[in-house]
Amino acid sequence: MDVFFQNLINAISLGSLYALIAIGYTMVYGIIRLINFAHGEIFMISAYFAYYLLGVFYLPWWLSFLLAIALTTLTGILVEKIAYKPLRGYPRVSVMISAIGVSFFIQNLGVVVFGGRPKAFVVPAMFGKIVKLGSVQFVAVSAYIPIVTIVALLVLMHIIYKTKVGMAMRASSLDIEATSLMGVSVDKVISITFAIGSGLAAVGGIMWSMRYPQLMPVMGLIPGLKCFIAAVVGGIGKIKGAVVGGLIIGCGEIAIVALSPSLSGFRDAFAFVLLITILLVKPTGIFGSNSIEKV
C-alpha cells in the first residue's frame, strides 16, 4: 500500500506538470488554430531565467520566480509579434512552418547563450525538503505542483468566464472574423492569449526544474511534445481536455515504471502510443466535438 501511495503522488505530480503546460498549447489553438511548436522552448527559457536570477544574481526565490515568469511572458509575446502576426491570414501550413523554425532557432540560440553543458538548478529549501507521511517519502515540490496547477486553472477559468477579455477570447475562438467586425481588437486578444499561455509555460518550467533539477537547451523538446499530445488526447482547444490528457499521460508513465521497471526505458513511448490510439478511436480527443473542421 505504501508503494501505491508513493507512485500515486509521483503520478499526480507529473500529470499536473503536463496539464499545466498543455493548457498553453490548447489556449492558442482554441483561438487562432495554431500549434505553437515553440511552446516547449518557452518552457525551457523560463527555467534558465529562474536559474540565473536565483543562482547567479542571488535574488530571493519568490522574486526570481516572479521575474522569470514576467520575462518569459514577454518572450512569448515577442515570438507572437515577430514570427506569427506577420503571417496571419496566410495558409496555416506557413504559420506551422514558422512555429517549427522558431522552435529550432530558440533551441540553438539556447546552446549559444547558455552553453550545451547541463546546469544544476538551485532548488529553494522549502521545495527541496523531504516530506514523510508514515513510510511514504517524497520531495515537497511534488505536493506543491498539483496545488499550483489547481490555482493556475482556477485563475484562468475566472479570466475566461468572468472578464471581458475572456469573453473576447471565447468569441474569437468561435469566429475570429465576426469578432473583429464587432469592434474587438483581435490582435490584442491573441497577444493576451500568448501572454497567458507563455506565463503558464513559465510556471511549468520552473516547477519542472525544481522536480528535475537539470537544465539543458533541449530540455523542452520531449515535455513539449508530450504536452502537445496531452492537449490532443483531451481534445485540443479544450482546457479541461488538456488537464485530463496531462493527468492520463503522467499516470500512465508512472504506472509503467511501477508495474514493470524493466520497461522504464520505454516510458516516453507511452504518450506516442496513446496518441495513435486516440487518433484511431476518437480523432477529436476525449472532449472534442465530432464536427469536421473547415480548412
C-alpha positions as CSV (number, residue, x, y, z in Angstrom):
1,M,0.0,0.0,0.0
2,D,2.9,2.4,0.8
3,V,4.3,1.8,-2.7
4,F,0.9,2.5,-4.2
5,F,0.7,5.9,-2.4
6,Q,4.3,6.7,-3.3
7,N,3.6,6.1,-7.0
8,L,0.2,7.9,-6.8
9,I,1.9,11.1,-5.5
10,N,4.5,10.9,-8.3
11,A,1.8,10.3,-10.9
12,I,-0.3,13.2,-9.8
13,S,2.7,15.5,-9.6
14,L,4.0,14.6,-13.1
15,G,0.5,14.6,-14.6
16,S,-0.2,18.1,-13.1
17,L,3.0,19.4,-14.7
18,Y,2.0,18.1,-18.1
19,A,-1.5,19.6,-17.6
20,L,-0.1,23.0,-16.7
21,I,2.0,23.2,-19.8
22,A,-0.7,21.6,-22.1
23,I,-3.1,24.4,-21.2
24,G,-0.9,26.9,-23.0
25,Y,-1.0,24.7,-26.2
26,T,-4.7,24.3,-26.2
27,M,-5.4,28.0,-25.5
28,V,-3.5,29.3,-28.5
29,Y,-5.0,26.6,-30.7
30,G,-8.5,27.3,-29.5
31,I,-8.4,30.9,-30.7
32,I,-6.2,31.0,-33.8
33,R,-5.9,27.3,-34.7
34,L,-2.2,27.4,-34.3
35,I,0.0,24.7,-32.8
36,N,2.7,26.7,-31.2
37,F,5.6,24.2,-31.5
38,A,7.9,26.8,-29.7
39,H,5.9,26.3,-26.5
40,G,8.4,23.8,-25.2
41,E,11.2,26.3,-25.8
42,I,9.3,29.0,-23.9
43,F,9.1,26.4,-21.1
44,M,12.9,26.0,-21.3
45,I,13.6,29.7,-21.3
46,S,11.7,30.2,-18.1
47,A,13.9,27.6,-16.4
48,Y,17.1,29.4,-17.4
49,F,15.7,32.8,-16.4
50,A,14.9,31.4,-12.9
51,Y,18.3,29.7,-12.8
52,Y,20.3,32.9,-13.4
53,L,18.1,35.1,-11.2
54,L,18.2,32.6,-8.3
55,G,21.7,31.1,-8.7
56,V,23.7,33.9,-10.2
57,F,22.1,37.2,-9.0
58,Y,21.1,35.6,-5.7
59,L,17.6,37.1,-5.6
60,P,15.0,35.7,-3.2
61,W,13.3,32.6,-4.7
62,W,9.9,34.2,-4.9
63,L,11.3,37.3,-6.6
64,S,13.3,35.2,-9.0
65,F,10.3,33.2,-10.0
66,L,8.1,36.2,-10.5
67,L,10.7,37.9,-12.6
68,A,11.3,34.7,-14.6
69,I,7.5,34.4,-15.3
70,A,7.3,38.0,-16.4
71,L,10.3,37.8,-18.7
72,T,9.1,34.5,-20.2
73,T,5.7,36.1,-20.8
74,L,7.3,39.0,-22.6
75,T,9.3,36.5,-24.6
76,G,6.1,34.7,-25.7
77,I,4.5,38.0,-26.8
78,L,7.7,38.9,-28.7
79,V,7.6,35.5,-30.5
80,E,4.0,36.0,-31.5
81,K,4.7,39.6,-32.8
82,I,7.8,38.6,-34.8
83,A,7.0,35.0,-36.1
84,Y,3.2,34.6,-36.1
85,K,1.5,38.0,-36.5
86,P,3.0,38.8,-40.0
87,L,1.7,35.5,-41.3
88,R,-1.8,36.0,-40.0
89,G,-4.2,35.4,-42.9
90,Y,-1.7,33.2,-44.7
91,P,-2.3,29.4,-45.1
92,R,-1.9,27.6,-41.8
93,V,0.9,25.5,-43.1
94,S,3.0,28.7,-43.4
95,V,2.4,29.6,-39.8
96,M,3.1,26.0,-38.7
97,I,6.5,26.0,-40.6
98,S,7.3,29.3,-38.9
99,A,6.5,27.8,-35.5
100,I,8.8,24.9,-36.1
101,G,11.5,27.3,-37.3
102,V,11.1,29.4,-34.1
103,S,11.4,26.2,-32.0
104,F,14.7,25.2,-33.6
105,F,16.0,28.7,-33.5
106,I,15.4,29.1,-29.8
107,Q,16.9,25.7,-29.1
108,N,20.1,26.6,-30.9
109,L,20.2,30.1,-29.5
110,G,20.0,28.5,-26.1
111,V,23.1,26.4,-26.9
112,V,25.0,29.5,-27.9
113,V,23.8,31.7,-25.0
114,F,23.5,29.2,-22.1
115,G,26.0,26.6,-23.3
116,G,25.5,22.9,-24.1
117,R,26.5,21.5,-20.7
118,P,23.7,20.7,-18.2
119,K,23.3,23.1,-15.4
120,A,22.1,22.2,-11.9
121,F,19.1,24.2,-10.8
122,V,19.3,25.6,-7.3
123,V,16.1,24.3,-5.5
124,P,14.9,26.5,-2.6
125,A,14.9,24.7,0.7
126,M,11.1,24.8,1.2
127,F,10.6,23.0,-2.1
128,G,13.6,20.6,-1.8
129,K,12.9,19.2,1.7
130,I,11.8,15.6,2.1
131,V,8.3,15.1,3.5
132,K,7.5,11.9,5.4
133,L,3.9,10.6,5.8
134,G,4.4,7.4,7.7
135,S,6.6,5.3,5.5
136,V,5.9,7.3,2.4
137,Q,8.5,9.9,1.4
138,F,8.5,12.5,-1.3
139,V,10.1,15.8,-2.2
140,A,8.0,18.8,-1.1
141,V,7.8,20.2,-4.6
142,S,5.7,17.1,-5.6
143,A,3.0,18.3,-3.3
144,Y,3.2,21.9,-4.4
145,I,2.9,21.1,-8.1
146,P,-0.8,20.0,-8.1
147,I,-1.7,22.9,-5.8
148,V,0.0,25.4,-8.2
149,T,-1.8,23.7,-11.2
150,I,-5.2,23.9,-9.5
151,V,-4.7,27.6,-8.6
152,A,-3.5,28.5,-12.1
153,L,-6.5,26.6,-13.6
154,L,-9.0,28.5,-11.3
155,V,-7.4,31.9,-12.1
156,L,-7.5,31.0,-15.8
157,M,-11.2,29.9,-15.7
158,H,-12.0,33.1,-13.9
159,I,-10.4,35.2,-16.6
160,I,-12.1,33.2,-19.4
161,Y,-15.6,33.2,-18.0
162,K,-15.8,36.3,-15.7
163,T,-13.9,39.0,-17.6
164,K,-14.4,41.0,-20.8
165,V,-11.0,39.7,-22.1
166,G,-12.2,36.2,-21.5
167,M,-15.5,37.0,-23.3
168,A,-13.4,38.3,-26.3
169,M,-11.3,35.1,-26.2
170,R,-14.4,32.9,-26.3
171,A,-15.9,34.9,-29.1
172,S,-12.7,34.8,-31.1
173,S,-12.5,31.0,-30.7
174,L,-15.9,30.7,-32.3
175,D,-15.5,33.2,-35.2
176,I,-12.5,35.4,-35.3
177,E,-13.6,37.4,-38.3
178,A,-17.1,38.2,-36.8
179,T,-15.5,39.1,-33.5
180,S,-13.2,41.6,-35.4
181,L,-16.2,43.1,-37.1
182,M,-17.9,43.7,-33.8
183,G,-15.1,46.1,-32.8
184,V,-13.0,43.7,-30.7
185,S,-9.2,44.1,-31.2
186,V,-8.4,40.6,-32.2
187,D,-4.6,41.3,-32.3
188,K,-4.8,42.4,-28.7
189,V,-6.8,39.2,-27.8
190,I,-4.3,37.0,-29.5
191,S,-1.4,38.7,-27.7
192,I,-3.1,38.3,-24.4
193,T,-3.7,34.6,-25.2
194,F,0.0,34.1,-26.0
195,A,0.9,36.0,-22.8
196,I,-1.2,33.7,-20.6
197,G,0.0,30.6,-22.4
198,S,3.6,31.7,-22.0
199,G,3.0,32.5,-18.3
200,L,1.6,29.0,-17.7
201,A,4.6,27.5,-19.6
202,A,6.9,29.6,-17.4
203,V,5.3,28.3,-14.2
204,G,5.5,24.8,-15.5
205,G,9.2,25.3,-16.5
206,I,10.1,26.5,-13.0
207,M,8.2,23.7,-11.3
208,W,9.7,21.1,-13.7
209,S,13.2,22.5,-12.9
210,M,12.7,22.0,-9.2
211,R,11.3,18.5,-9.7
212,Y,14.0,17.5,-12.2
213,P,16.9,20.0,-11.4
214,Q,19.0,19.6,-14.6
215,L,18.8,22.3,-17.2
216,M,19.7,21.9,-20.9
217,P,18.8,23.9,-24.0
218,V,16.8,21.0,-25.4
219,M,15.0,20.2,-22.1
220,G,11.7,21.5,-23.5
221,L,11.6,19.2,-26.5
222,I,10.2,16.0,-25.1
223,P,8.0,17.6,-22.4
224,G,6.7,19.9,-25.1
225,L,5.8,17.0,-27.4
226,K,4.1,15.2,-24.5
227,C,2.1,18.2,-23.5
228,F,1.0,18.7,-27.1
229,I,-0.1,15.0,-27.1
230,A,-1.9,15.7,-23.8
231,A,-3.8,18.5,-25.5
232,V,-4.7,16.3,-28.5
233,V,-5.8,13.4,-26.3
234,G,-8.1,15.6,-24.2
235,G,-9.4,17.4,-27.3
236,I,-7.2,20.3,-28.5
237,G,-8.8,23.6,-27.8
238,K,-10.5,22.3,-24.6
239,I,-8.9,23.4,-21.4
240,K,-10.4,20.6,-19.3
241,G,-9.2,18.2,-22.0
242,A,-5.6,19.4,-21.6
243,V,-5.8,18.8,-17.9
244,V,-7.3,15.3,-18.3
245,G,-4.8,14.5,-21.1
246,G,-1.9,15.6,-18.9
247,L,-3.0,13.5,-16.0
248,I,-3.5,10.4,-18.2
249,I,0.0,10.7,-19.6
250,G,1.6,11.3,-16.2
251,C,-0.3,8.5,-14.5
252,G,0.4,6.2,-17.4
253,E,4.2,6.8,-17.4
254,I,4.5,6.3,-13.6
255,A,2.3,3.1,-13.9
256,I,4.7,1.7,-16.5
257,V,7.7,2.3,-14.2
258,A,5.9,1.0,-11.1
259,L,4.4,-2.1,-12.6
260,S,7.3,-3.1,-14.9
261,P,10.6,-1.5,-14.0
262,S,12.3,-3.3,-16.9
263,L,10.2,-1.3,-19.3
264,S,11.0,2.1,-17.7
265,G,13.2,3.0,-20.7
266,F,10.1,3.0,-22.8
267,R,8.0,5.3,-20.6
268,D,8.3,8.1,-23.2
269,A,6.8,5.8,-25.8
270,F,3.5,5.7,-23.8
271,A,2.5,9.1,-24.9
272,F,3.0,8.4,-28.5
273,V,1.2,5.0,-28.3
274,L,-1.7,6.8,-26.6
275,L,-1.7,9.5,-29.3
276,I,-2.0,6.9,-32.1
277,T,-4.7,5.0,-30.2
278,I,-6.8,8.2,-29.6
279,L,-6.5,9.3,-33.2
280,L,-7.7,5.9,-34.3
281,V,-10.6,5.7,-31.9
282,K,-11.6,9.3,-31.4
283,P,-9.6,11.7,-33.6
284,T,-11.0,14.8,-32.0
285,G,-9.9,13.7,-28.5
286,I,-11.9,12.8,-25.4
287,F,-13.7,16.1,-25.1
288,G,-13.5,17.1,-28.7
289,S,-16.6,17.5,-30.9
290,N,-17.3,15.2,-33.8
291,S,-17.8,18.1,-36.3
292,I,-15.3,18.4,-39.2
293,E,-13.1,21.4,-39.0
294,K,-13.0,23.6,-42.1
295,V,-9.6,24.3,-43.6
